[in-house]
Amino acid sequence: MTMRANRLRVYFAAMAYVLTHGLRPLGLQGTELKRAQASTIRLRLLKIGAQIRIGVRRVWLSGAEDATIAVRCRTEGRILITLDLDFANIRAYPPAEYAGIIILRSKK
């Protein structure tokens, strides 16, 4: 495990915690999850749409096609959180049809 891979894992864990902590006052009031731990919220509400493969020199992320992910998020009423800029196309993915699409950007 490299330092870069560990740092990425810490970033994802921190981002998931902040997201789940932010969901409590916004969308979980009046539900059984309003006092749940972050790990419980993650397990019940968030789905991972990618597969991670670790090789000797590289880490590969692969997942389902954009259209497949979009249809599933729309039909299940899920918020999509992604690094894929293709989801920023509001003609292909109209915001009114989705519970939410969050596109994360990182500085290079």
Backbone hydrogen bonds, N-H to C=O, Kabsch-Sander energy under -0.5 kcal/mol:
donor,donor_aa,acceptor,acceptor_aa,energy
6,N,2,T,-2.1
7,R,3,M,-2.4
8,L,4,R,-2.4
9,R,5,A,-2.2
10,V,6,N,-2.2
11,Y,7,R,-2.5
12,F,8,L,-2.4
13,A,9,R,-2.3
14,A,10,V,-2.7
15,M,11,Y,-2.7
16,A,12,F,-2.5
17,Y,13,A,-2.1
18,V,14,A,-2.6
19,L,15,M,-2.4
20,T,16,A,-2.6
21,H,17,Y,-2.8
22,G,18,V,-2.2
23,L,19,L,-1.4
24,R,20,T,-0.9
26,L,22,G,-0.9
27,G,23,L,-3.0
28,L,23,L,-1.3
28,L,24,R,-1.0
31,T,28,L,-1.7
34,K,31,T,-1.3
36,A,33,L,-1.3
41,I,37,Q,-2.2
42,R,38,A,-2.4
43,L,39,S,-2.2
44,R,40,T,-2.0
45,L,41,I,-2.5
46,L,41,I,-0.5
46,L,42,R,-1.6
49,G,47,K,-0.6
51,Q,62,S,-4.2
53,R,51,Q,-0.5
53,R,60,W,-2.8
55,G,53,R,-0.5
55,G,58,R,-3.3
60,W,53,R,-3.1
62,S,51,Q,-2.6
62,S,60,W,-0.5
64,A,49,G,-0.8
69,I,65,E,-2.1
70,A,66,D,-2.8
71,V,67,A,-2.4
72,R,68,T,-2.0
73,C,69,I,-2.5
74,R,70,A,-2.4
75,T,71,V,-2.7
76,E,72,R,-2.2
77,G,73,C,-0.8
78,R,73,C,-2.2
80,L,100,G,-2.7
81,I,79,I,-0.5
82,T,80,L,-0.5
82,T,102,I,-2.6
85,L,83,L,-0.6
87,F,84,D,-1.3
88,A,85,L,-1.7
89,N,86,D,-1.4
90,I,88,A,-1.0
93,Y,89,N,-2.4
97,E,94,P,-1.9
98,Y,95,P,-1.4
99,A,78,R,-0.6
100,G,78,R,-0.5
102,I,80,L,-3.7
103,I,101,I,-0.5
104,L,82,T,-3.2
104,L,102,I,-0.6
